[in-house]
Amino acid sequence: MFRLTPAVQHYAWGSTTAIPSVLGTVPDGRPVAELWLGAHPSAPAVVEDGAGGVALDALLEQDPTGHLGQDVVQRFGARLPYLLKLIAADAPLSLQVHPSIERAREGFAEEDARGVARDAPDRSYRDENHKPELVYALTRFEAMVGFRAPRRVAELLADLDCDLARDLHRILVADPNPTGVRAAFEWLLSPTTRPGADDVSAFVEACGRRLADGSPSPRTDRTVLRLAQAYPGDPGAVTSVLLNPVTLEPGEALFVPAGAVHAYLSGLGVELMANSDNVLRAGLTAKHVDTVELLHNVDCVAAPPIRIAPERVFTSTEIFYAPVDDFELSVTRLTDEGQVRVPGRGPRVLLCLEGDVVVSTGDGHVLELVRGQSAFVPASAGMLCAQGAGVLVQADVP
């Protein structure tokens, strides 16, 4: 087993206190948006080896079969298939979509052929992988994911007194199908048709008036106002009316597949995804926006958000099985009642969320993890057991 030092991302939307609270560190005033506990080359975690540390991706290259297991190497190549994160949103994230693996490979090759540097801020495809993801809430977690039914969106637009709402309403009433949703979404975001700041402001003001008068959907109107306050004039605030609102309570999980438009709004959670940093954005951000590519990838079929119910294993562990081959997430709760087995296989990343946990492996290694500490467990370590009092999160490969 190897103790890890995570990579820290200080994105502007991050909370200044939530992740430091998990780590038991003193906030320094900077936003701490994400901790990366993985081997993505753009920000790998560091393995504490007693000699200054080595990046996790470099460690895996030294012995891919031993660290990852022959099965994982055969299926995914000599790389960790997933990326485990802590995410702490204090302000809304961008309106975004993640590509399929086929489109990621094509887009990555196209940008390479055009000579776009892989770390360029205006690059859309930073690797060749898809990025389905699962979020496990540690606090109340607010998000928007996927499209509402077209008729429901039309209902929400019907009594808004502004030209932009009337135009969107006409599109959806004329075609209450995925093609109508796509037409409305593209019209709002495409560079040639997107509404100007004045039209967006009029829409926001109409939502404010409706909210004050007793809105039939106060959550929808409050979301529009919140996004408009964070990103004035951005039509991404208007697109929120088209999207499903989602609230996760602590202990609940949400799966976001490739192609699903989404934006996280607030909250602290564990995030587990395929090992990728491919994010296609269309608004609500100061980062690179690639609306054309997002529209090429987005799935406009209306569908409810995918909540993942856990399965209980070995009494102490809940496993969240995502419908992908790259990862699964387990949460083990220990109560000082002796050693328990932690299910899982292959290369594993552990994160202690609460308490003090002692982890032991089938090959005889023992490691203590306290709140906020993490570790990488190679495939060669075999079966994993834990004891103590605390909460242990594990990422592994199905």
C-alpha positions, 0 to 999 in steps of 0.5 A: 500500500502507498499513502497518497498526497492528492493534487489540489485544484483551486478553481474559482467556484470552489469552497474555501472551507469544505475540503479543508474541513475534511482534511483537517487543515486550516483554510488559507482563503483560497477556493479548494474546488477539487482533490484529485486522487488518481493518475491522470497525467495533468494532475496525478496524486503523489505517492509517498515513498520516503524519497521525495515522492513519485507521481502515481502515473509514474509508479504505475509505469514501473510495474503495470501488471503488478500494480493494476493487474493483468485483467485491467491492463488487458481491458484498459491498457497500462493506466488506472481506469478511474479518477477519484475526487473530492468536489466542493462547489460554492458557486455553480459550475459550467454548463457541460457535457462529456464525450463518448469514448469514440468521439473523445478519440476522434476529437483528441486526434483532430486537435493534435493534428491541428497542433493544439498544445495538450495543455492549451486553455482553448483545447477541448479534448485533453485525452482520448477517454470518455468521462462518465461520472458518479457523485456521492453526496457528503452534504446536500448537493444541488445539480441540474442533469439532463432534459425535462420533458418538452411539455413540462418545459413548455408549461414553465415558459407559458406564463413568463412575460418576455419575448425570449420565453414566448419564442422558446415556448413556440419551438417546444409546442410545435415539436414536443420531442427530442428534436424540439428540445435540441432546436430550443437548446441550440437556438439558445447556445449557438453563436449565430442565434444565441440571445443577447444580454438584454434578452437574457436580462428580460427573461431573468426579470420575468422569472423574478416577477413570477417568483414574487407573485407566487411561482408555480415552480419557485425552484426553477425561477430561483435557479435562473436568478442564481445563475444570472447573478453569477454569470450576467447575460449568459444564456446558460441561465435560461437553459436551466429551465430545460434541465432536470433539477436534482437534490442529493441528500448525504449518502445518495448518489447520482450517475451522469453518463456521457452525453448528458448535459449537466451543471453542479450548483453547490455541495460537497461530494465524492466524485468518481469517473473514468480517467479523463479530463474531457469537459465540453462547455457551453456557458456559465464559465470563464473557461474555454467554451466550445458550444459547437462540440458540446452540441455535437455530443449532447443527448437531447432525449428527455429522461429523469436523472439516474440515481444509483441505489447501493447494494449492501455487502458484508454488513458494513459496506455499501457498493454503488455499481455504475453502469460502466466498466471503468469504476465502482464506489464502495463506502464502508462504515466501521464501528470498532467491532473488529476487523471487516473485509472490504470488497473490491478487486484490482487497483484500489484507491482509499479515502478516509472520510471520518475517524481512524481506520487501520487497513491491512492487505492479503500480502501482510501490509498495514496502514493507518488512515485518519480523516482526510488521508488516502492510499493506493492499493495495488492489485497484487496486494490481494484481499483488503480488511479494515478495522477501527471507527470511521468511514472508508471510501474505496474506488475499484474496477468491476 
